[in-house]
């Protein structure tokens, strides 16, 4: 499972709306979020840190 799949799994588990996940990851639109979920785009360090801080869940 790659990071995008883990993020989506955690988002669904915690009930976080997709638009809010875009805000957490500082994304401009949901198309970019879809590309992260499918593994086409990798997260930068800032985005990884923000995800872990907000969800209090590890990525790996």
C-alpha positions, -999 to +999 in steps of 0.1 A: +000+000+000+015+033-010+012+066+010-018+079-011-038+048-003-029+051+034-040+087+034-073+078+018-079+049+042-072+071+072-094+099+058-123+075+054-117+059+088-117+093+106-146+107+085-126+136+072-142+152+041-121+153+009-122+191+008-108+192+043-080+168+034-071+192+005-068+220+031-047+199+054-023+190+026-023+225+011-037+214-022-054+238-046-080+213-059-094+178-055-079+167-088-045+169-072-058+150-042-070+122-066-035+121-082-020+117-047-044+089-039-035+070-071+003+075-065+008+098-095+021+126-072+042+122-041+038+143-010+065+167+001+078+167+036+055+196+047+024+176+035+035+145+053+041+164+085+007+181+084-011+148+078+006+132+108-001+162+130-038+165+121-047+128+121-022+116+148-016+085+127+017+073+111+021+072+074+044+042+073 
